[in-house]
Amino acid sequence: MSKALVFSLQDENPEVRQNAIRDLTRIYDLMYQTSQILQRAMDDPEADVRETAQWAVDKLSRMRPLPISRNHLDNQ
């Protein structure tokens, strides 16, 4: 899926690029919802589930915020 999105973002057809951008925002929304579920999983009665949930939350928390390009700021 990630390769398809990367290729779609570079497609010559602007509609394909727009759809890829929309798909990325849906994935971001899903990640946000998932992180909330993972927070609750860190209180799971099973130690292995808590440990795996903590690992996943740590991994997600390392994601860097999206940089805003200088061109974008100049065009506002």
PAZAPA-4460 file (N, C-alpha, C; in steps of 0.05 Angstrom, whole numbers, plus 32768, in hexadecimal, padded with zeros to 4 digits):
% residues 76
    n_x    n_y    n_z   ca_x   ca_y   ca_z    c_x    c_y    c_z   seq   type   mol
   8010   7FE8   8000   8000   8000   8000   8011   8019   8000     1      M     A
   8027   801A   8010   8037   8031   8011   8045   8037   7FF6     2      S     A
   804D   8022   7FE8   8059   8027   7FCE   8045   8032   7FBB     3      K     A
   802C   8028   7FBC   8018   8033   7FAA   8012   8050   7FB0     4      A     A
   8012   8058   7FC9   800E   8074   7FCF   8025   8085   7FC6     5      L     A
   803D   807C   7FC9   8055   808B   7FC0   8054   808F   7FA2     6      V     A
   804D   807A   7F94   804B   807C   7F76   8034   808F   7F6F     7      F     A
   801E   808D   7F7D   8007   809D   7F77   800C   80BB   7F7C     8      S     A
   801C   80C1   7F90   8023   80DD   7F96   8034   80E9   7F80     9      L     A
   8041   80D7   7F70   8053   80E1   7F5B   8047   80DD   7F3F    10      Q     A
   802E   80D5   7F3F   8020   80D0   7F25   801D   80EA   7F15    11      D     A
   801D   80E7   7EFB   8019   80FF   7EEA   7FFC   8109   7EEB    12      E     A
   7FE9   80F9   7EF2   7FCD   8100   7EF3   7FC7   810E   7F0E    13      N     A
   7FBE   8128   7F0E   7FB9   8136   7F27   7FA3   8129   7F38    14      P     A
   7F90   811C   7F2B   7F7B   810F   7F3B   7F86   80F8   7F4B    15      E     A
   7F99   80E9   7F3F   7FA6   80D3   7F4D   7FB6   80DE   7F65    16      V     A
   7FC4   80F4   7F62   7FD3   8100   7F78   7FC0   810A   7F8E    17      R     A
   7FAA   8116   7F86   7F97   8120   7F9A   7F8B   8109   7FAA    18      Q     A
   7F84   80F3   7F9C   7F79   80DC   7FAA   7F8E   80D0   7FBD    19      N     A
   7FA7   80CF   7FB5   7FBC   80C5   7FC7   7FBF   80D6   7FE0    20      A     A
   7FBD   80F1   7FDD   7FBE   8103   7FF4   7FA6   80FE   8006    21      I     A
   7F8F   80FA   7FFB   7F77   80F4   800C   7F7B   80DA   801A    22      R     A
   7F86   80C6   800D   7F8B   80AC   801A   7F9E   80AF   8031    23      D     A
   7FB3   80BF   802D   7FC6   80C3   8043   7FB9   80D0   805B    24      L     A
   7FA7   80E3   8057   7F99   80EF   806E   7F87   80DB   807C    25      T     A
   7F7C   80C9   806D   7F6B   80B4   8079   7F7D   80A1   808A    26      R     A
   7F94   809B   8081   7FA7   808A   8090   7FAF   8099   80A9    27      I     A
   7FB5   80B2   80A8   7FBC   80C2   80BF   7FA6   80C2   80D4    28      Y     A
   7F8D   80C6   80CB   7F76   80C5   80DD   7F74   80A9   80EA    29      D     A
   7F78   8094   80DB   7F77   8079   80E6   7F8D   8075   80FA    30      L     A
   7FA4   8080   80F5   7FBA   807D   8109   7FB3   808B   8123    31      M     A
   7FA6   80A2   8121   7F9E   80B1   8139   7F8A   80A0   8149    32      Y     A
   7F76   8094   813C   7F63   8084   8149   7F70   806B   8156    33      Q     A
   7F83   805F   8147   7F91   8048   8150   7FA2   804E   8169    34      T     A
   7FAE   8065   8169   7FBE   806C   8180   7FAD   806F   8199    35      S     A
   7F95   8078   8197   7F83   8079   81AE   7F7C   805D   81B8    36      Q     A
   7F77   804B   81A6   7F72   802F   81AD   7F8A   8023   81BA    37      I     A
   7FA2   8029   81B0   7FBA   801E   81BB   7FBE   8029   81D8    38      L     A
   7FB7   8041   81DD   7FB9   804C   81F8   7FA9   803B   820B    39      Q     A
   7F91   8034   8203   7F80   8022   8214   7F8C   8006   8217    40      R     A
   7F99   7FFD   8202   7FA5   7FE2   8202   7FBC   7FE1   8216    41      A     A
   7FC8   7FF8   821C   7FDE   7FF8   8230   7FD4   7FF2   824C    42      M     A
   7FB9   7FF1   8250   7FAE   7FE9   826A   7FA2   7FCC   8268    43      D     A
   7FA8   7FBE   8253   7F9D   7FA3   8250   7FA6   7F91   8266    44      D     A
   7F95   7F7E   826E   7F9D   7F6B   8284   7FB5   7F5A   827D    45      P     A
   7FB9   7F55   8263   7FD0   7F44   825B   7FE9   7F54   8257    46      E     A
   7FFE   7F4B   8264   8018   7F5A   8263   8023   7F5B   8247    47      A     A
   8020   7F46   8237   802B   7F46   821C   801C   7F5B   820A    48      D     A
   8002   7F5E   820F   7FF3   7F71   8200   7FFC   7F8D   8208    49      V     A
   7FFF   7F92   8222   8008   7FAC   822B   8023   7FB3   8220    50      R     A
   8035   7FA0   8220   8050   7FA4   8216   8050   7FAB   81F8    51      E     A
   8040   7F9C   81E9   803E   7FA1   81CC   8031   7FBC   81C6    52      T     A
   801D   7FC3   81D5   800F   7FDD   81D2   8023   7FF3   81D8    53      A     A
   8033   7FF0   81ED   8047   8004   81F3   805B   8007   81DD    54      Q     A
   8064   7FF1   81D2   8077   7FF1   81BC   806B   8000   81A4    55      W     A
   8052   7FFB   819E   8045   8009   8187   8042   8027   818C    56      A     A
   803A   802E   81A5   8037   804A   81AB   8052   8058   81A9    57      V     A
   8067   804B   81B3   8082   8057   81B1   808A   805B   8194    58      D     A
   8084   8048   8183   808A   8049   8167   807B   8060   815A    59      K     A
   8061   8063   815F   8051   8078   8154   8059   8093   815E    60      L     A
   8062   8095   8177   8069   80AF   8182   8083   80BA   8176    61      S     A
   8092   80A9   8169   80AB   80B2   815C   80A6   80BF   8141    62      R     A
   808D   80BE   8138   8087   80CB   811E   808B   80E9   8120    63      M     A
   8099   80F3   810C   809E   8110   810C   8086   811F   8100    64      R     A
   8081   8137   810A   806C   8147   80FE   8073   814D   80E1    65      P     A
   805F   8152   80D1   8064   8158   80B5   8070   8174   80B2    66      L     A
   8085   8176   80A2   8090   8191   809E   807F   81A1   808B    67      P     A
   807D   81BB   8090   806E   81CC   807F   8082   81DA   806D    68      I     A
   807F   81D8   8053   8093   81E3   8041   8091   8202   8041    69      S     A
   80A7   820E   803C   80A9   822B   803B   8096   8236   8024    70      R     A
   8095   8227   800E   8083   822F   7FF8   8066   8230   8001    71      N     A
   805E   821D   8011   8043   821C   801B   803D   8235   802B    72      H     A
   804F   823D   803C   804B   8254   804D   804A   826E   803D    73      L     A
   805A   826F   8028   805B   8287   8017   8041   828A   8006    74      D     A
   8034   8274   8001   801C   8274   7FF0   8002   827A   7FFF    75      N     A
   8004   827D   8019   7FEC   8282   8029   7FE4   829F   8029    76      Q     A
***
